[in-house]
């Protein structure tokens, strides 16, 4: 490799060692930012012309070369050279081959502020795409909740049947959690959307640059305030990784429940064939692989977050090559979340809920135990006293003394009116407070969720 192939060749007599080159080069993964790199270069060149460092002819020639370079990379005809250690090097080399003013394109710019800008542009677009996919899954959950009507199932704590709730209520619980993920991503986006062009290597420039112009050209909301911070800041990557990790955790919880519900023991759902797999040995099997993979991918996302935080924790100002480790976890996290969202959305949009099985499990008279205690509270008894009375009746019923219904009917503080609360489908109608699990409360919640989605 010619030493002149490196952007920094002037300081060194010889080329880099092969091991250094292999470790140092980021082209295999950062070439996916070619559009962002070229967009940043367009804005930079336009600004250089505006401040008198480029002629109009040079600007137009370099912009045309950037357009052709982008087309070549996009169509796969671009030929990367051995000296291209990253996407910035590759683009600048090709533009200079096409127009001599390409050698001036890096005026007033370092790869330090250039790569920070590229990553911010890429992350901004990625966040927008992920938000759109999350909202698509939210819309699917809304559609399923609307379709569920008054269907109900057991609610669980400690994976033990607790109180019955509307199926729509359960589905919307996941929808609201995803809504918080959208909010976190939107908030992260505001801190992503800051331009770093003009910070240079670390200290700015003696040239008459106009960072505000390049920021406006690239659609950034604001410009960096401190050049040292600008080139070393990867908070926005860590924050995006956190938002994606927590989103992955919420997707994992959906996967976990559908995995349980699809089991023979629960039998609450039937998965569509297109979103299930079979067994190579057991012909009867229908496996919930998407649910399992959604659960498994969360660990991958958490690993990317913790690994990158460990990279950042001890870096002195400003730029250090360690920061090159931001892209692979970021790219993979976005790719992982994107694919998981698409697969889960397909699974949830085609799933069939076995509401008969859900209702059968939710109709146990023991599920109405809290209703009995609250019945006594309505008649002036302290809740702890009512809780103790009902708890004793449950214990006696489970011991085989008599059915819970008959024990309640015979109790002087309860009677037949209270026993009627144990009938199937009654308990679920009684949680009518704001955000509760009854069909009446859920109808109001559906209105709020539609508004949340802008529908």
URURBEL-V192754 format. One record per residue. N is the residue number from 1. RES is the residue in three letters. PSI is psi in whole degrees, -180 to 180 (* if undefined). BURIAL is # if it has 24 or more other C-alpha atoms within 12 Angstrom, else .. Layout:
# URURBEL-V192754
n = <N & N>
res = <RES & RES>
psi = <PSI & PSI>
burial = <BURIAL & BURIAL>
This chain:
# URURBEL-V192754
n = <1 & 2 & 3 & 4 & 5 & 6 & 7 & 8 & 9 & 10 & 11 & 12 & 13 & 14 & 15 & 16 & 17 & 18 & 19 & 20 & 21 & 22 & 23 & 24 & 25 & 26 & 27 & 28 & 29 & 30 & 31 & 32 & 33 & 34 & 35 & 36 & 37 & 38 & 39 & 40 & 41 & 42 & 43 & 44 & 45 & 46 & 47 & 48 & 49 & 50 & 51 & 52 & 53 & 54 & 55 & 56 & 57 & 58 & 59 & 60 & 61 & 62 & 63 & 64 & 65 & 66 & 67 & 68 & 69 & 70 & 71 & 72 & 73 & 74 & 75 & 76 & 77 & 78 & 79 & 80 & 81 & 82 & 83 & 84 & 85 & 86 & 87 & 88 & 89 & 90 & 91 & 92 & 93 & 94 & 95 & 96 & 97 & 98 & 99 & 100 & 101 & 102 & 103 & 104 & 105 & 106 & 107 & 108 & 109 & 110 & 111 & 112 & 113 & 114 & 115 & 116 & 117 & 118 & 119 & 120 & 121 & 122 & 123 & 124 & 125 & 126 & 127 & 128 & 129 & 130 & 131 & 132 & 133 & 134 & 135 & 136 & 137 & 138 & 139 & 140 & 141 & 142 & 143 & 144 & 145 & 146 & 147 & 148 & 149 & 150 & 151 & 152 & 153 & 154 & 155 & 156 & 157 & 158 & 159 & 160 & 161 & 162 & 163 & 164 & 165 & 166 & 167 & 168 & 169 & 170 & 171 & 172 & 173 & 174 & 175 & 176 & 177 & 178 & 179 & 180 & 181 & 182 & 183 & 184 & 185 & 186 & 187 & 188 & 189 & 190 & 191 & 192 & 193 & 194 & 195 & 196 & 197 & 198 & 199 & 200 & 201 & 202 & 203 & 204 & 205 & 206 & 207 & 208 & 209 & 210 & 211 & 212 & 213 & 214 & 215 & 216 & 217 & 218 & 219 & 220 & 221 & 222 & 223 & 224 & 225 & 226 & 227 & 228 & 229 & 230 & 231 & 232 & 233 & 234 & 235 & 236 & 237 & 238 & 239 & 240 & 241 & 242 & 243 & 244 & 245 & 246 & 247 & 248 & 249 & 250 & 251 & 252 & 253 & 254 & 255 & 256 & 257 & 258 & 259 & 260 & 261 & 262 & 263 & 264 & 265 & 266 & 267 & 268 & 269 & 270 & 271 & 272 & 273 & 274 & 275 & 276 & 277 & 278 & 279 & 280 & 281 & 282 & 283 & 284 & 285 & 286 & 287 & 288 & 289 & 290 & 291 & 292 & 293 & 294 & 295 & 296 & 297 & 298 & 299 & 300 & 301 & 302 & 303 & 304 & 305 & 306 & 307 & 308 & 309 & 310 & 311 & 312 & 313 & 314 & 315 & 316 & 317 & 318 & 319 & 320 & 321 & 322 & 323 & 324 & 325 & 326 & 327 & 328 & 329 & 330 & 331 & 332 & 333 & 334 & 335 & 336 & 337 & 338 & 339 & 340 & 341 & 342 & 343 & 344 & 345 & 346 & 347 & 348 & 349 & 350 & 351 & 352 & 353 & 354 & 355 & 356 & 357 & 358 & 359 & 360 & 361 & 362 & 363 & 364 & 365 & 366 & 367 & 368 & 369 & 370 & 371 & 372 & 373 & 374 & 375 & 376 & 377 & 378 & 379 & 380 & 381 & 382 & 383 & 384 & 385 & 386 & 387 & 388 & 389 & 390 & 391 & 392 & 393 & 394 & 395 & 396 & 397 & 398 & 399 & 400 & 401 & 402 & 403 & 404 & 405 & 406 & 407 & 408 & 409 & 410 & 411 & 412 & 413 & 414 & 415 & 416 & 417 & 418 & 419 & 420 & 421 & 422 & 423 & 424 & 425 & 426 & 427 & 428 & 429 & 430 & 431 & 432 & 433 & 434 & 435 & 436 & 437 & 438 & 439 & 440 & 441 & 442 & 443 & 444 & 445 & 446 & 447 & 448 & 449 & 450 & 451 & 452 & 453 & 454 & 455>
res = <UNK & UNK & UNK & UNK & UNK & UNK & UNK & UNK & UNK & UNK & UNK & UNK & UNK & UNK & UNK & UNK & UNK & UNK & UNK & UNK & UNK & UNK & UNK & UNK & UNK & UNK & UNK & UNK & UNK & UNK & UNK & UNK & UNK & UNK & UNK & UNK & UNK & UNK & UNK & UNK & UNK & UNK & UNK & UNK & UNK & UNK & UNK & UNK & UNK & UNK & UNK & UNK & UNK & UNK & UNK & UNK & UNK & UNK & UNK & UNK & UNK & UNK & UNK & UNK & UNK & UNK & UNK & UNK & UNK & UNK & UNK & UNK & UNK & UNK & UNK & UNK & UNK & UNK & UNK & UNK & UNK & UNK & UNK & UNK & UNK & UNK & UNK & UNK & UNK & UNK & UNK & UNK & UNK & UNK & UNK & UNK & UNK & UNK & UNK & UNK & UNK & UNK & UNK & UNK & UNK & UNK & UNK & UNK & UNK & UNK & UNK & UNK & UNK & UNK & UNK & UNK & UNK & UNK & UNK & UNK & UNK & UNK & UNK & UNK & UNK & UNK & UNK & UNK & UNK & UNK & UNK & UNK & UNK & UNK & UNK & UNK & UNK & UNK & UNK & UNK & UNK & UNK & UNK & UNK & UNK & UNK & UNK & UNK & UNK & UNK & UNK & UNK & UNK & UNK & UNK & UNK & UNK & UNK & UNK & UNK & UNK & UNK & UNK & UNK & UNK & UNK & UNK & UNK & UNK & UNK & UNK & UNK & UNK & UNK & UNK & UNK & UNK & UNK & UNK & UNK & UNK & UNK & UNK & UNK & UNK & UNK & UNK & UNK & UNK & UNK & UNK & UNK & UNK & UNK & UNK & UNK & UNK & UNK & UNK & UNK & UNK & UNK & UNK & UNK & UNK & UNK & UNK & UNK & UNK & UNK & UNK & UNK & UNK & UNK & UNK & UNK & UNK & UNK & UNK & UNK & UNK & UNK & UNK & UNK & UNK & UNK & UNK & UNK & UNK & UNK & UNK & UNK & UNK & UNK & UNK & UNK & UNK & UNK & UNK & UNK & UNK & UNK & UNK & UNK & UNK & UNK & UNK & UNK & UNK & UNK & UNK & UNK & UNK & UNK & UNK & UNK & UNK & UNK & UNK & UNK & UNK & UNK & UNK & UNK & UNK & UNK & UNK & UNK & UNK & UNK & UNK & UNK & UNK & UNK & UNK & UNK & UNK & UNK & UNK & UNK & UNK & UNK & UNK & UNK & UNK & UNK & UNK & UNK & UNK & UNK & UNK & UNK & UNK & UNK & UNK & UNK & UNK & UNK & UNK & UNK & UNK & UNK & UNK & UNK & UNK & UNK & UNK & UNK & UNK & UNK & UNK & UNK & UNK & UNK & UNK & UNK & UNK & UNK & UNK & UNK & UNK & UNK & UNK & UNK & UNK & UNK & UNK & UNK & UNK & UNK & UNK & UNK & UNK & UNK & UNK & UNK & UNK & UNK & UNK & UNK & UNK & UNK & UNK & UNK & UNK & UNK & UNK & UNK & UNK & UNK & UNK & UNK & UNK & UNK & UNK & UNK & UNK & UNK & UNK & UNK & UNK & UNK & UNK & UNK & UNK & UNK & UNK & UNK & UNK & UNK & UNK & UNK & UNK & UNK & UNK & UNK & UNK & UNK & UNK & UNK & UNK & UNK & UNK & UNK & UNK & UNK & UNK & UNK & UNK & UNK & UNK & UNK & UNK & UNK & UNK & UNK & UNK & UNK & UNK & UNK & UNK & UNK & UNK & UNK & UNK & UNK & UNK & UNK & UNK & UNK & UNK & UNK & UNK & UNK & UNK & UNK & UNK & UNK & UNK & UNK & UNK & UNK & UNK & UNK & UNK & UNK & UNK & UNK & UNK & UNK & UNK & UNK & UNK & UNK & UNK & UNK & UNK & UNK & UNK & UNK & UNK & UNK & UNK & UNK & UNK & UNK & UNK & UNK & UNK & UNK & UNK & UNK & UNK & UNK & UNK>
psi = <132 & 139 & -23 & -5 & -19 & 146 & -22 & 28 & -25 & -30 & -19 & 144 & -33 & 172 & 171 & 153 & 155 & -40 & -42 & -45 & -43 & -40 & -36 & -36 & 132 & 3 & -39 & -28 & -27 & -3 & -17 & -8 & 21 & -37 & -42 & -39 & -42 & -37 & -43 & -39 & -39 & -48 & -40 & -43 & -42 & -40 & -42 & -36 & -42 & -35 & 6 & 12 & -8 & 145 & 164 & -38 & -41 & -44 & -50 & -38 & -42 & -39 & -40 & -39 & -37 & -40 & -45 & -41 & -43 & -42 & -41 & -43 & -43 & -35 & -4 & 9 & -6 & 135 & 109 & 143 & 160 & -28 & -4 & 95 & -18 & 176 & -32 & -45 & -44 & -45 & -47 & -40 & -48 & -40 & -39 & -34 & -35 & -28 & 131 & -27 & -8 & -27 & -17 & -5 & -27 & 4 & 127 & 13 & 146 & 159 & -18 & -49 & -24 & -49 & -35 & -39 & -44 & -47 & -38 & -43 & -44 & -45 & -39 & -48 & -40 & -43 & -43 & -41 & -43 & -43 & -44 & -40 & -37 & -44 & -30 & -42 & -38 & -42 & -36 & -43 & -38 & -46 & -41 & -37 & -41 & -39 & -28 & -26 & -130 & 11 & 145 & 164 & 169 & 137 & 155 & 143 & 141 & 24 & 24 & 140 & 131 & -89 & 146 & 145 & 158 & 141 & -39 & -37 & -43 & -44 & -41 & -26 & -43 & -37 & -42 & -39 & -42 & -32 & -38 & -34 & -42 & -45 & -43 & -42 & -40 & -40 & -40 & -38 & -36 & -33 & -21 & -37 & 53 & 128 & 138 & -3 & 132 & -14 & -20 & -150 & -40 & -21 & 12 & -152 & 154 & -9 & 157 & 62 & 160 & 83 & -31 & -34 & -47 & -35 & -45 & -41 & -34 & 2 & 22 & 150 & -28 & 176 & 149 & 153 & -20 & 121 & -34 & -46 & -38 & -45 & -17 & -11 & 122 & 22 & -39 & -31 & -46 & -41 & -40 & -42 & -39 & -47 & -40 & -37 & -45 & -36 & -43 & -36 & -42 & -37 & -36 & -39 & -39 & -47 & -42 & -44 & -44 & -32 & -45 & -47 & -27 & -10 & 157 & -36 & -39 & -57 & 30 & -23 & 156 & 121 & 144 & 145 & -35 & -18 & 32 & 167 & 166 & -172 & 145 & -13 & -35 & 106 & -23 & -10 & 145 & 105 & 139 & 63 & -38 & -44 & -41 & -41 & -36 & -39 & -44 & -35 & -24 & -38 & -38 & -44 & -44 & -38 & -42 & -43 & -52 & -36 & -43 & -36 & -38 & -34 & -40 & -23 & -24 & 28 & 125 & 160 & 141 & -95 & 135 & 150 & -19 & -32 & -15 & -19 & 5 & -30 & -45 & -48 & -36 & -50 & -46 & -37 & -44 & -45 & -42 & -46 & -42 & -49 & -39 & -42 & -44 & -44 & -44 & -38 & -42 & -42 & -45 & -26 & -19 & -1 & 149 & 122 & 128 & 81 & -23 & -43 & -38 & -47 & -39 & -40 & -30 & -5 & 8 & 135 & -25 & -23 & -17 & 14 & -41 & -34 & -38 & -43 & -41 & -29 & -43 & -36 & -41 & -22 & 19 & 1 & 145 & 143 & -40 & -35 & -43 & -40 & -43 & -42 & -49 & -41 & -39 & -41 & -40 & -44 & -44 & -39 & -44 & -26 & -6 & 10 & -43 & 171 & 154 & -38 & -45 & -36 & -40 & -43 & -36 & -11 & 133 & -27 & -8 & -88 & -171 & -32 & -43 & -37 & -28 & -22 & -17 & -6 & 146 & 136 & -4 & -48 & -39 & -22 & -8 & -12 & 80 & 1 & 165 & 128 & 10 & 179 & 8 & 157 & -37 & -47 & -36 & -34 & -41 & -38 & -39 & -39 & -43 & -38 & -37 & -43 & -38 & -37 & 1 & 34 & *>
burial = <. & . & . & . & . & # & # & . & . & . & . & . & . & . & . & # & . & . & . & . & . & . & . & . & # & # & # & . & . & # & # & # & # & # & # & # & # & # & # & # & # & # & # & # & # & # & # & # & # & . & . & . & # & # & . & . & . & # & # & . & # & # & # & # & # & # & # & # & # & # & . & . & # & . & . & . & . & . & . & # & . & . & # & # & # & # & # & # & # & # & # & # & # & # & # & # & . & . & # & . & # & # & # & # & # & # & # & # & # & # & # & # & # & # & # & # & # & # & # & # & # & # & # & # & # & # & # & # & # & # & # & # & # & # & # & # & # & # & # & # & # & # & # & # & # & # & . & # & # & # & # & # & # & # & # & . & . & . & . & . & . & # & # & # & # & # & # & # & # & # & # & # & # & # & # & # & # & # & # & # & # & # & # & # & # & # & . & # & # & # & # & # & # & # & # & # & # & # & # & # & # & # & # & # & . & . & . & . & # & # & # & # & # & # & # & . & # & # & # & # & . & . & # & # & . & . & # & # & # & # & # & # & # & # & # & # & # & # & # & # & # & # & # & # & # & # & # & # & # & # & # & # & # & # & # & # & # & # & # & # & # & # & . & . & . & # & # & # & # & # & # & . & . & . & # & # & . & . & . & . & . & . & . & . & . & # & # & # & # & # & # & # & # & # & # & # & # & # & # & # & # & # & # & # & # & . & . & # & # & . & # & # & . & . & . & . & . & # & # & . & . & # & # & # & # & # & # & # & # & # & # & # & # & # & # & # & # & # & # & # & # & # & # & # & # & # & # & # & # & . & # & # & # & # & # & . & # & # & # & . & # & # & # & # & # & # & # & # & # & # & # & # & # & # & # & # & . & . & . & . & . & . & . & . & . & # & . & . & # & # & # & . & # & # & . & . & . & . & . & . & . & . & . & # & # & # & # & # & . & . & . & . & # & # & . & . & . & # & # & . & # & # & # & # & # & # & # & # & # & # & # & . & . & . & # & # & # & # & # & # & # & # & # & . & # & # & . & . & # & # & . & . & # & . & .>
